[in-house]
Amino acid sequence: GGAPANVNFKAVCQADGTFSSPPACQPVSCGHSPVVANAANDAASFVYPEKTVYKCAVGHTLDASGTGSDTFKLTCDVDGIFKRIDNRLPFATSPYRCQPVVCGKPPVVDHA
């Protein structure tokens, strides 16, 4: 983890008295956002420090309760890894899961 090392470029003094052009700096890329079962997001390629929002499919929440959250965010971090917003852990090792809502036991109905 951590920030990538600084990259040094050299500009060479050329025969005509000008310096050669160093390569252009590029943003740190995380690539395409991870696919999450039972969730959708703006599936695109992301660079640091962009974020993406996922929404669980209808009938799914993060804690399987009917009132649970059905959205979460990931951020493209400086090290090129998608991480959770809530705890900064890598999504690959600490994923969110959109789980089917569980209703539990039905209520008891008199004379049924």
Backbone as XML, in Angstrom:
<?xml version="1.0"?>
<chain id="A" units="angstrom">
  <residue number="1" name="GLY">
    <atom name="N" x="0.810" y="-1.185" z="0.000"/>
    <atom name="CA" x="0.000" y="0.000" z="0.000"/>
    <atom name="C" x="0.849" y="1.242" z="0.000"/>
  </residue>
  <residue number="2" name="GLY">
    <atom name="N" x="0.264" y="2.349" z="0.357"/>
    <atom name="CA" x="0.969" y="3.609" z="0.413"/>
    <atom name="C" x="1.068" y="4.279" z="-0.931"/>
  </residue>
  <residue number="3" name="ALA">
    <atom name="N" x="1.618" y="5.470" z="-0.906"/>
    <atom name="CA" x="1.757" y="6.247" z="-2.138"/>
    <atom name="C" x="2.867" y="5.681" z="-3.006"/>
  </residue>
  <residue number="4" name="PRO">
    <atom name="N" x="2.694" y="5.742" z="-4.318"/>
    <atom name="CA" x="3.758" y="5.273" z="-5.199"/>
    <atom name="C" x="4.972" y="6.177" z="-5.081"/>
  </residue>
  <residue number="5" name="ALA">
    <atom name="N" x="6.129" y="5.634" z="-5.404"/>
    <atom name="CA" x="7.363" y="6.405" z="-5.351"/>
    <atom name="C" x="7.319" y="7.530" z="-6.368"/>
  </residue>
  <residue number="6" name="ASN">
    <atom name="N" x="7.984" y="8.615" z="-6.050"/>
    <atom name="CA" x="8.089" y="9.697" z="-7.019"/>
    <atom name="C" x="8.841" y="9.191" z="-8.231"/>
  </residue>
  <residue number="7" name="VAL">
    <atom name="N" x="8.427" y="9.634" z="-9.382"/>
    <atom name="CA" x="9.083" y="9.239" z="-10.620"/>
    <atom name="C" x="9.877" y="10.429" z="-11.123"/>
  </residue>
  <residue number="8" name="ASN">
    <atom name="N" x="11.147" y="10.207" z="-11.370"/>
    <atom name="CA" x="11.997" y="11.275" z="-11.866"/>
    <atom name="C" x="12.192" y="11.126" z="-13.367"/>
  </residue>
  <residue number="9" name="PHE">
    <atom name="N" x="12.171" y="12.262" z="-14.061"/>
    <atom name="CA" x="12.400" y="12.281" z="-15.495"/>
    <atom name="C" x="13.625" y="13.121" z="-15.770"/>
  </residue>
  <residue number="10" name="LYS">
    <atom name="N" x="14.300" y="12.819" z="-16.832"/>
    <atom name="CA" x="15.461" y="13.601" z="-17.232"/>
    <atom name="C" x="15.146" y="14.342" z="-18.515"/>
  </residue>
  <residue number="11" name="ALA">
    <atom name="N" x="15.542" y="15.602" z="-18.570"/>
    <atom name="CA" x="15.484" y="16.373" z="-19.801"/>
    <atom name="C" x="16.931" y="16.510" z="-20.265"/>
  </residue>
  <residue number="12" name="VAL">
    <atom name="N" x="17.199" y="16.059" z="-21.456"/>
    <atom name="CA" x="18.559" y="16.033" z="-21.977"/>
    <atom name="C" x="18.814" y="17.279" z="-22.808"/>
  </residue>
  <residue number="13" name="CYS">
    <atom name="N" x="19.993" y="17.893" z="-22.590"/>
    <atom name="CA" x="20.402" y="19.034" z="-23.400"/>
    <atom name="C" x="20.795" y="18.499" z="-24.775"/>
  </residue>
  <residue number="14" name="GLN">
    <atom name="N" x="20.075" y="18.976" z="-25.789"/>
    <atom name="CA" x="20.305" y="18.488" z="-27.147"/>
    <atom name="C" x="21.298" y="19.386" z="-27.895"/>
  </residue>
  <residue number="15" name="ALA">
    <atom name="N" x="21.743" y="18.920" z="-29.048"/>
    <atom name="CA" x="22.759" y="19.619" z="-29.846"/>
    <atom name="C" x="22.335" y="21.022" z="-30.242"/>
  </residue>
  <residue number="16" name="ASP">
    <atom name="N" x="21.014" y="21.260" z="-30.355"/>
    <atom name="CA" x="20.554" y="22.589" z="-30.769"/>
    <atom name="C" x="20.353" y="23.542" z="-29.590"/>
  </residue>
  <residue number="17" name="GLY">
    <atom name="N" x="20.747" y="23.110" z="-28.376"/>
    <atom name="CA" x="20.662" y="23.962" z="-27.195"/>
    <atom name="C" x="19.321" y="23.924" z="-26.489"/>
  </residue>
  <residue number="18" name="THR">
    <atom name="N" x="18.418" y="23.062" z="-26.928"/>
    <atom name="CA" x="17.125" y="22.917" z="-26.254"/>
    <atom name="C" x="17.121" y="21.621" z="-25.459"/>
  </residue>
  <residue number="19" name="PHE">
    <atom name="N" x="16.199" y="21.543" z="-24.519"/>
    <atom name="CA" x="16.055" y="20.314" z="-23.740"/>
    <atom name="C" x="15.034" y="19.400" z="-24.389"/>
  </residue>
  <residue number="20" name="SER">
    <atom name="N" x="15.291" y="18.126" z="-24.295"/>
    <atom name="CA" x="14.314" y="17.144" z="-24.759"/>
    <atom name="C" x="13.083" y="17.222" z="-23.863"/>
  </residue>
  <residue number="21" name="SER">
    <atom name="N" x="11.947" y="16.850" z="-24.392"/>
    <atom name="CA" x="10.702" y="16.895" z="-23.622"/>
    <atom name="C" x="10.557" y="15.627" z="-22.789"/>
  </residue>
  <residue number="22" name="PRO">
    <atom name="N" x="10.339" y="15.786" z="-21.481"/>
    <atom name="CA" x="10.082" y="14.589" z="-20.662"/>
    <atom name="C" x="8.688" y="14.056" z="-20.968"/>
  </residue>
  <residue number="23" name="PRO">
    <atom name="N" x="8.447" y="12.790" z="-20.688"/>
    <atom name="CA" x="7.101" y="12.259" z="-20.915"/>
    <atom name="C" x="6.083" y="12.959" z="-20.017"/>
  </residue>
  <residue number="24" name="ALA">
    <atom name="N" x="4.850" y="13.046" z="-20.491"/>
    <atom name="CA" x="3.784" y="13.679" z="-19.706"/>
    <atom name="C" x="3.414" y="12.791" z="-18.523"/>
  </residue>
  <residue number="25" name="CYS">
    <atom name="N" x="3.123" y="13.414" z="-17.398"/>
    <atom name="CA" x="2.685" y="12.661" z="-16.222"/>
    <atom name="C" x="1.260" y="12.174" z="-16.453"/>
  </residue>
  <residue number="26" name="GLN">
    <atom name="N" x="0.983" y="10.964" z="-16.040"/>
    <atom name="CA" x="-0.337" y="10.359" z="-16.198"/>
    <atom name="C" x="-0.950" y="10.131" z="-14.819"/>
  </residue>
  <residue number="27" name="PRO">
    <atom name="N" x="-2.280" y="10.257" z="-14.703"/>
    <atom name="CA" x="-2.916" y="9.983" z="-13.405"/>
    <atom name="C" x="-2.825" y="8.500" z="-13.053"/>
  </residue>
  <residue number="28" name="VAL">
    <atom name="N" x="-2.838" y="8.217" z="-11.761"/>
    <atom name="CA" x="-2.845" y="6.830" z="-11.290"/>
    <atom name="C" x="-4.195" y="6.222" z="-11.655"/>
  </residue>
  <residue number="29" name="SER">
    <atom name="N" x="-4.170" y="5.089" z="-12.344"/>
    <atom name="CA" x="-5.405" y="4.444" z="-12.800"/>
    <atom name="C" x="-5.717" y="3.207" z="-11.968"/>
  </residue>
  <residue number="30" name="CYS">
    <atom name="N" x="-7.006" y="3.057" z="-11.633"/>
    <atom name="CA" x="-7.483" y="1.834" z="-10.976"/>
    <atom name="C" x="-8.118" y="0.888" z="-11.988"/>
  </residue>
  <residue number="31" name="GLY">
    <atom name="N" x="-8.292" y="1.342" z="-13.212"/>
    <atom name="CA" x="-8.954" y="0.529" z="-14.224"/>
    <atom name="C" x="-10.461" y="0.558" z="-14.034"/>
  </residue>
  <residue number="32" name="HIS">
    <atom name="N" x="-11.126" y="-0.466" z="-14.577"/>
    <atom name="CA" x="-12.582" y="-0.544" z="-14.476"/>
    <atom name="C" x="-13.003" y="-0.910" z="-13.063"/>
  </residue>
  <residue number="33" name="SER">
    <atom name="N" x="-14.123" y="-0.362" z="-12.642"/>
    <atom name="CA" x="-14.644" y="-0.657" z="-11.313"/>
    <atom name="C" x="-14.998" y="-2.136" z="-11.214"/>
  </residue>
  <residue number="34" name="PRO">
    <atom name="N" x="-14.852" y="-2.713" z="-10.010"/>
    <atom name="CA" x="-15.152" y="-4.136" z="-9.851"/>
    <atom name="C" x="-16.630" y="-4.449" z="-10.056"/>
  </residue>
  <residue number="35" name="VAL">
    <atom name="N" x="-16.905" y="-5.635" z="-10.575"/>
    <atom name="CA" x="-18.275" y="-6.117" z="-10.711"/>
    <atom name="C" x="-18.710" y="-6.623" z="-9.340"/>
  </residue>
  <residue number="36" name="VAL">
    <atom name="N" x="-19.896" y="-6.218" z="-8.918"/>
    <atom name="CA" x="-20.448" y="-6.648" z="-7.627"/>
    <atom name="C" x="-21.781" y="-7.326" z="-7.909"/>
  </residue>
  <residue number="37" name="ALA">
    <atom name="N" x="-21.929" y="-8.562" z="-7.440"/>
    <atom name="CA" x="-23.166" y="-9.309" z="-7.646"/>
    <atom name="C" x="-24.352" y="-8.550" z="-7.054"/>
  </residue>
  <residue number="38" name="ASN">
    <atom name="N" x="-25.455" y="-8.523" z="-7.779"/>
    <atom name="CA" x="-26.692" y="-7.886" z="-7.338"/>
    <atom name="C" x="-26.548" y="-6.388" z="-7.089"/>
  </residue>
  <residue number="39" name="ALA">
    <atom name="N" x="-25.634" y="-5.748" z="-7.820"/>
    <atom name="CA" x="-25.451" y="-4.299" z="-7.692"/>
    <atom name="C" x="-25.074" y="-3.718" z="-9.052"/>
  </residue>
  <residue number="40" name="ALA">
    <atom name="N" x="-25.343" y="-2.422" z="-9.209"/>
    <atom name="CA" x="-24.988" y="-1.733" z="-10.446"/>
    <atom name="C" x="-24.308" y="-0.415" z="-10.111"/>
  </residue>
  <residue number="41" name="ASN">
    <atom name="N" x="-23.434" y="0.019" z="-11.009"/>
    <atom name="CA" x="-22.776" y="1.316" z="-10.880"/>
    <atom name="C" x="-22.471" y="1.840" z="-12.270"/>
  </residue>
  <residue number="42" name="ASP">
    <atom name="N" x="-21.853" y="2.982" z="-12.321"/>
    <atom name="CA" x="-21.435" y="3.533" z="-13.600"/>
    <atom name="C" x="-20.122" y="2.845" z="-13.986"/>
  </residue>
  <residue number="43" name="ALA">
    <atom name="N" x="-20.243" y="1.673" z="-14.579"/>
    <atom name="CA" x="-19.084" y="0.835" z="-14.895"/>
    <atom name="C" x="-18.187" y="1.551" z="-15.892"/>
  </residue>
  <residue number="44" name="ALA">
    <atom name="N" x="-17.157" y="2.141" z="-15.375"/>
    <atom name="CA" x="-16.221" y="2.880" z="-16.204"/>
    <atom name="C" x="-14.815" y="2.683" z="-15.651"/>
  </residue>
  <residue number="45" name="SER">
    <atom name="N" x="-13.869" y="3.292" z="-16.292"/>
    <atom name="CA" x="-12.485" y="3.257" z="-15.825"/>
    <atom name="C" x="-12.265" y="4.489" z="-14.945"/>
  </residue>
  <residue number="46" name="PHE">
    <atom name="N" x="-11.594" y="4.311" z="-13.824"/>
    <atom name="CA" x="-11.428" y="5.374" z="-12.857"/>
    <atom name="C" x="-9.956" y="5.650" z="-12.580"/>
  </residue>
  <residue number="47" name="VAL">
    <atom name="N" x="-9.674" y="6.928" z="-12.268"/>
    <atom name="CA" x="-8.339" y="7.345" z="-11.872"/>
    <atom name="C" x="-8.432" y="8.017" z="-10.502"/>
  </residue>
  <residue number="48" name="TYR">
    <atom name="N" x="-7.298" y="8.053" z="-9.795"/>
    <atom name="CA" x="-7.220" y="8.720" z="-8.491"/>
    <atom name="C" x="-7.589" y="10.185" z="-8.669"/>
  </residue>
  <residue number="49" name="PRO">
    <atom name="N" x="-8.440" y="10.777" z="-7.841"/>
    <atom name="CA" x="-9.152" y="10.291" z="-6.656"/>
    <atom name="C" x="-10.648" y="10.068" z="-6.914"/>
  </residue>
  <residue number="50" name="GLU">
    <atom name="N" x="-11.021" y="9.586" z="-8.084"/>
    <atom name="CA" x="-12.436" y="9.437" z="-8.429"/>
    <atom name="C" x="-13.118" y="8.372" z="-7.584"/>
  </residue>
  <residue number="51" name="LYS">
    <atom name="N" x="-14.449" y="8.544" z="-7.446"/>
    <atom name="CA" x="-15.274" y="7.619" z="-6.667"/>
    <atom name="C" x="-16.394" y="7.091" z="-7.544"/>
  </residue>
  <residue number="52" name="THR">
    <atom name="N" x="-16.918" y="5.924" z="-7.181"/>
    <atom name="CA" x="-18.078" y="5.374" z="-7.878"/>
    <atom name="C" x="-19.095" y="4.916" z="-6.847"/>
  </residue>
  <residue number="53" name="VAL">
    <atom name="N" x="-20.368" y="5.110" z="-7.173"/>
    <atom name="CA" x="-21.469" y="4.736" z="-6.283"/>
    <atom name="C" x="-22.149" y="3.494" z="-6.846"/>
  </residue>
  <residue number="54" name="TYR">
    <atom name="N" x="-22.347" y="2.507" z="-5.986"/>
    <atom name="CA" x="-23.070" y="1.284" z="-6.347"/>
    <atom name="C" x="-24.441" y="1.319" z="-5.695"/>
  </residue>
  <residue number="55" name="LYS">
    <atom name="N" x="-25.434" y="0.747" z="-6.366"/>
    <atom name="CA" x="-26.776" y="0.589" z="-5.796"/>
    <atom name="C" x="-27.170" y="-0.872" z="-5.920"/>
  </residue>
  <residue number="56" name="CYS">
    <atom name="N" x="-27.572" y="-1.446" z="-4.782"/>
    <atom name="CA" x="-28.002" y="-2.845" z="-4.776"/>
    <atom name="C" x="-29.285" y="-2.994" z="-5.595"/>
  </residue>
  <residue number="57" name="ALA">
    <atom name="N" x="-29.462" y="-4.166" z="-6.165"/>
    <atom name="CA" x="-30.677" y="-4.474" z="-6.917"/>
    <atom name="C" x="-31.880" y="-4.444" z="-5.976"/>
  </residue>
  <residue number="58" name="VAL">
    <atom name="N" x="-33.064" y="-4.233" z="-6.545"/>
    <atom name="CA" x="-34.296" y="-4.231" z="-5.760"/>
    <atom name="C" x="-34.388" y="-5.548" z="-4.987"/>
  </residue>
  <residue number="59" name="GLY">
    <atom name="N" x="-34.754" y="-5.448" z="-3.693"/>
    <atom name="CA" x="-34.873" y="-6.641" z="-2.856"/>
    <atom name="C" x="-33.555" y="-7.069" z="-2.232"/>
  </residue>
  <residue number="60" name="HIS">
    <atom name="N" x="-32.515" y="-6.221" z="-2.334"/>
    <atom name="CA" x="-31.203" y="-6.511" z="-1.754"/>
    <atom name="C" x="-30.721" y="-5.298" z="-0.957"/>
  </residue>
  <residue number="61" name="THR">
    <atom name="N" x="-30.076" y="-5.555" z="0.176"/>
    <atom name="CA" x="-29.446" y="-4.509" z="0.977"/>
    <atom name="C" x="-28.108" y="-5.037" z="1.477"/>
  </residue>
  <residue number="62" name="LEU">
    <atom name="N" x="-27.320" y="-4.152" z="2.077"/>
    <atom name="CA" x="-25.997" y="-4.565" z="2.564"/>
    <atom name="C" x="-26.076" y="-5.476" z="3.795"/>
  </residue>
  <residue number="63" name="ASP">
    <atom name="N" x="-27.161" y="-5.362" z="4.580"/>
    <atom name="CA" x="-27.274" y="-6.192" z="5.786"/>
    <atom name="C" x="-28.443" y="-7.180" z="5.732"/>
  </residue>
  <residue number="64" name="ALA">
    <atom name="N" x="-29.080" y="-7.327" z="4.574"/>
    <atom name="CA" x="-30.197" y="-8.256" z="4.352"/>
    <atom name="C" x="-31.477" y="-7.861" z="5.081"/>
  </residue>
  <residue number="65" name="SER">
    <atom name="N" x="-31.518" y="-6.655" z="5.674"/>
    <atom name="CA" x="-32.757" y="-6.211" z="6.318"/>
    <atom name="C" x="-33.520" y="-5.319" z="5.349"/>
  </residue>
  <residue number="66" name="GLY">
    <atom name="N" x="-34.827" y="-5.262" z="5.502"/>
    <atom name="CA" x="-35.651" y="-4.448" z="4.633"/>
    <atom name="C" x="-35.381" y="-2.965" z="4.747"/>
  </residue>
  <residue number="67" name="THR">
    <atom name="N" x="-34.796" y="-2.534" z="5.862"/>
    <atom name="CA" x="-34.507" y="-1.116" z="6.077"/>
    <atom name="C" x="-33.018" y="-0.799" z="5.942"/>
  </residue>
  <residue number="68" name="GLY">
    <atom name="N" x="-32.222" y="-1.790" z="5.543"/>
    <atom name="CA" x="-30.778" y="-1.602" z="5.435"/>
    <atom name="C" x="-30.382" y="-0.740" z="4.247"/>
  </residue>
  <residue number="69" name="SER">
    <atom name="N" x="-29.167" y="-0.249" z="4.284"/>
    <atom name="CA" x="-28.641" y="0.579" z="3.199"/>
    <atom name="C" x="-28.504" y="-0.251" z="1.927"/>
  </residue>
  <residue number="70" name="ASP">
    <atom name="N" x="-28.812" y="0.395" z="0.793"/>
    <atom name="CA" x="-28.677" y="-0.319" z="-0.478"/>
    <atom name="C" x="-27.687" y="0.379" z="-1.411"/>
  </residue>
  <residue number="71" name="THR">
    <atom name="N" x="-26.862" y="1.275" z="-0.852"/>
    <atom name="CA" x="-25.834" y="1.941" z="-1.653"/>
    <atom name="C" x="-24.500" y="1.918" z="-0.921"/>
  </residue>
  <residue number="72" name="PHE">
    <atom name="N" x="-23.429" y="1.975" z="-1.702"/>
    <atom name="CA" x="-22.091" y="2.103" z="-1.136"/>
    <atom name="C" x="-21.171" y="2.721" z="-2.173"/>
  </residue>
  <residue number="73" name="LYS">
    <atom name="N" x="-20.034" y="3.255" z="-1.699"/>
    <atom name="CA" x="-19.076" y="3.916" z="-2.581"/>
    <atom name="C" x="-17.705" y="3.258" z="-2.490"/>
  </residue>
  <residue number="74" name="LEU">
    <atom name="N" x="-17.023" y="3.276" z="-3.621"/>
    <atom name="CA" x="-15.615" y="2.889" z="-3.668"/>
    <atom name="C" x="-14.837" y="4.073" z="-4.217"/>
  </residue>
  <residue number="75" name="THR">
    <atom name="N" x="-13.584" y="4.185" z="-3.789"/>
    <atom name="CA" x="-12.714" y="5.237" z="-4.293"/>
    <atom name="C" x="-11.494" y="4.619" z="-4.951"/>
  </residue>
  <residue number="76" name="CYS">
    <atom name="N" x="-11.044" y="5.243" z="-6.014"/>
    <atom name="CA" x="-9.787" y="4.853" z="-6.644"/>
    <atom name="C" x="-8.699" y="5.544" z="-5.834"/>
  </residue>
  <residue number="77" name="ASP">
    <atom name="N" x="-7.860" y="4.763" z="-5.152"/>
    <atom name="CA" x="-6.872" y="5.331" z="-4.242"/>
    <atom name="C" x="-5.548" y="5.622" z="-4.956"/>
  </residue>
  <residue number="78" name="VAL">
    <atom name="N" x="-4.694" y="6.347" z="-4.279"/>
    <atom name="CA" x="-3.422" y="6.795" z="-4.850"/>
    <atom name="C" x="-2.521" y="5.626" z="-5.266"/>
  </residue>
  <residue number="79" name="ASP">
    <atom name="N" x="-2.764" y="4.440" z="-4.677"/>
    <atom name="CA" x="-1.944" y="3.273" z="-5.035"/>
    <atom name="C" x="-2.548" y="2.460" z="-6.180"/>
  </residue>
  <residue number="80" name="GLY">
    <atom name="N" x="-3.639" y="2.976" z="-6.797"/>
    <atom name="CA" x="-4.235" y="2.293" z="-7.941"/>
    <atom name="C" x="-5.161" y="1.152" z="-7.568"/>
  </residue>
  <residue number="81" name="ILE">
    <atom name="N" x="-5.632" y="1.140" z="-6.305"/>
    <atom name="CA" x="-6.502" y="0.067" z="-5.813"/>
    <atom name="C" x="-7.835" y="0.666" z="-5.383"/>
  </residue>
  <residue number="82" name="PHE">
    <atom name="N" x="-8.939" y="0.003" z="-5.786"/>
    <atom name="CA" x="-10.257" y="0.431" z="-5.313"/>
    <atom name="C" x="-10.375" y="0.111" z="-3.832"/>
  </residue>
  <residue number="83" name="LYS">
    <atom name="N" x="-10.819" y="1.117" z="-3.056"/>
    <atom name="CA" x="-10.965" y="0.931" z="-1.608"/>
    <atom name="C" x="-12.336" y="1.397" z="-1.159"/>
  </residue>
  <residue number="84" name="ARG">
    <atom name="N" x="-12.768" y="0.825" z="-0.026"/>
    <atom name="CA" x="-14.026" y="1.224" z="0.594"/>
    <atom name="C" x="-13.887" y="2.638" z="1.131"/>
  </residue>
  <residue number="85" name="ILE">
    <atom name="N" x="-14.958" y="3.408" z="1.054"/>
    <atom name="CA" x="-14.941" y="4.764" z="1.604"/>
    <atom name="C" x="-14.966" y="4.722" z="3.133"/>
  </residue>
  <residue number="86" name="ASP">
    <atom name="N" x="-15.724" y="3.768" z="3.700"/>
    <atom name="CA" x="-15.938" y="3.752" z="5.150"/>
    <atom name="C" x="-14.710" y="3.386" z="5.962"/>
  </residue>
  <residue number="87" name="ASN">
    <atom name="N" x="-13.854" y="2.492" z="5.455"/>
    <atom name="CA" x="-12.716" y="2.053" z="6.275"/>
    <atom name="C" x="-11.384" y="2.031" z="5.516"/>
  </residue>
  <residue number="88" name="ARG">
    <atom name="N" x="-11.387" y="2.456" z="4.256"/>
    <atom name="CA" x="-10.184" y="2.541" z="3.417"/>
    <atom name="C" x="-9.500" y="1.198" z="3.178"/>
  </residue>
  <residue number="89" name="LEU">
    <atom name="N" x="-10.197" y="0.086" z="3.461"/>
    <atom name="CA" x="-9.638" y="-1.234" z="3.186"/>
    <atom name="C" x="-9.816" y="-1.565" z="1.710"/>
  </residue>
  <residue number="90" name="PRO">
    <atom name="N" x="-8.879" y="-2.316" z="1.134"/>
    <atom name="CA" x="-9.036" y="-2.718" z="-0.269"/>
    <atom name="C" x="-10.333" y="-3.502" z="-0.467"/>
  </residue>
  <residue number="91" name="PHE">
    <atom name="N" x="-11.090" y="-3.129" z="-1.503"/>
    <atom name="CA" x="-12.357" y="-3.794" z="-1.776"/>
    <atom name="C" x="-12.149" y="-5.283" z="-2.053"/>
  </residue>
  <residue number="92" name="ALA">
    <atom name="N" x="-11.036" y="-5.643" z="-2.677"/>
    <atom name="CA" x="-10.786" y="-7.047" z="-3.030"/>
    <atom name="C" x="-10.729" y="-7.943" z="-1.793"/>
  </residue>
  <residue number="93" name="THR">
    <atom name="N" x="-10.264" y="-7.415" z="-0.662"/>
    <atom name="CA" x="-10.153" y="-8.231" z="0.550"/>
    <atom name="C" x="-11.236" y="-7.917" z="1.574"/>
  </residue>
  <residue number="94" name="SER">
    <atom name="N" x="-11.983" y="-6.847" z="1.363"/>
    <atom name="CA" x="-13.044" y="-6.452" z="2.294"/>
    <atom name="C" x="-14.252" y="-5.947" z="1.492"/>
  </residue>
  <residue number="95" name="PRO">
    <atom name="N" x="-14.885" y="-6.850" z="0.728"/>
    <atom name="CA" x="-15.942" y="-6.405" z="-0.184"/>
    <atom name="C" x="-17.270" y="-6.102" z="0.505"/>
  </residue>
  <residue number="96" name="TYR">
    <atom name="N" x="-18.032" y="-5.253" z="-0.139"/>
    <atom name="CA" x="-19.439" y="-5.089" z="0.216"/>
    <atom name="C" x="-20.188" y="-6.228" z="-0.464"/>
  </residue>
  <residue number="97" name="ARG">
    <atom name="N" x="-21.325" y="-6.638" z="0.121"/>
    <atom name="CA" x="-22.155" y="-7.660" z="-0.488"/>
    <atom name="C" x="-23.608" y="-7.203" z="-0.436"/>
  </residue>
  <residue number="98" name="CYS">
    <atom name="N" x="-24.272" y="-7.212" z="-1.591"/>
    <atom name="CA" x="-25.703" y="-6.913" z="-1.649"/>
    <atom name="C" x="-26.438" y="-8.231" z="-1.448"/>
  </residue>
  <residue number="99" name="GLN">
    <atom name="N" x="-27.090" y="-8.352" z="-0.293"/>
    <atom name="CA" x="-27.716" y="-9.609" z="0.104"/>
    <atom name="C" x="-29.235" y="-9.534" z="-0.057"/>
  </residue>
  <residue number="100" name="PRO">
    <atom name="N" x="-29.860" y="-10.672" z="-0.401"/>
    <atom name="CA" x="-31.322" y="-10.685" z="-0.493"/>
    <atom name="C" x="-31.947" y="-10.313" z="0.859"/>
  </residue>
  <residue number="101" name="VAL">
    <atom name="N" x="-32.994" y="-9.511" z="0.820"/>
    <atom name="CA" x="-33.698" y="-9.123" z="2.043"/>
    <atom name="C" x="-34.361" y="-10.347" z="2.655"/>
  </residue>
  <residue number="102" name="VAL">
    <atom name="N" x="-34.181" y="-10.494" z="3.957"/>
    <atom name="CA" x="-34.761" y="-11.603" z="4.708"/>
    <atom name="C" x="-35.885" y="-11.044" z="5.575"/>
  </residue>
  <residue number="103" name="CYS">
    <atom name="N" x="-37.074" y="-11.646" z="5.470"/>
    <atom name="CA" x="-38.217" y="-11.146" z="6.227"/>
    <atom name="C" x="-38.311" y="-11.759" z="7.626"/>
  </residue>
  <residue number="104" name="GLY">
    <atom name="N" x="-37.701" y="-12.898" z="7.846"/>
    <atom name="CA" x="-37.823" y="-13.558" z="9.147"/>
    <atom name="C" x="-39.099" y="-14.367" z="9.219"/>
  </residue>
  <residue number="105" name="LYS">
    <atom name="N" x="-39.534" y="-14.675" z="10.425"/>
    <atom name="CA" x="-40.744" y="-15.477" z="10.605"/>
    <atom name="C" x="-41.978" y="-14.614" z="10.361"/>
  </residue>
  <residue number="106" name="PRO">
    <atom name="N" x="-42.995" y="-15.196" z="9.714"/>
    <atom name="CA" x="-44.230" y="-14.424" z="9.517"/>
    <atom name="C" x="-44.942" y="-14.226" z="10.850"/>
  </residue>
  <residue number="107" name="PRO">
    <atom name="N" x="-45.747" y="-13.184" z="10.940"/>
    <atom name="CA" x="-46.473" y="-12.937" z="12.197"/>
    <atom name="C" x="-47.519" y="-14.033" z="12.435"/>
  </residue>
  <residue number="108" name="VAL">
    <atom name="N" x="-47.805" y="-14.233" z="13.709"/>
    <atom name="CA" x="-48.842" y="-15.190" z="14.070"/>
    <atom name="C" x="-50.200" y="-14.523" z="13.874"/>
  </residue>
  <residue number="109" name="VAL">
    <atom name="N" x="-51.083" y="-15.216" z="13.188"/>
    <atom name="CA" x="-52.432" y="-14.692" z="12.927"/>
    <atom name="C" x="-53.424" y="-15.580" z="13.653"/>
  </residue>
  <residue number="110" name="ASP">
    <atom name="N" x="-54.251" y="-14.971" z="14.501"/>
    <atom name="CA" x="-55.251" y="-15.735" z="15.247"/>
    <atom name="C" x="-56.219" y="-16.407" z="14.292"/>
  </residue>
  <residue number="111" name="HIS">
    <atom name="N" x="-56.555" y="-17.644" z="14.602"/>
    <atom name="CA" x="-57.548" y="-18.429" z="13.877"/>
    <atom name="C" x="-57.156" y="-18.698" z="12.424"/>
  </residue>
  <residue number="112" name="ALA">
    <atom name="N" x="-55.847" y="-18.696" z="12.155"/>
    <atom name="CA" x="-55.417" y="-18.963" z="10.778"/>
    <atom name="C" x="-54.967" y="-20.399" z="10.631"/>
  </residue>
</chain>
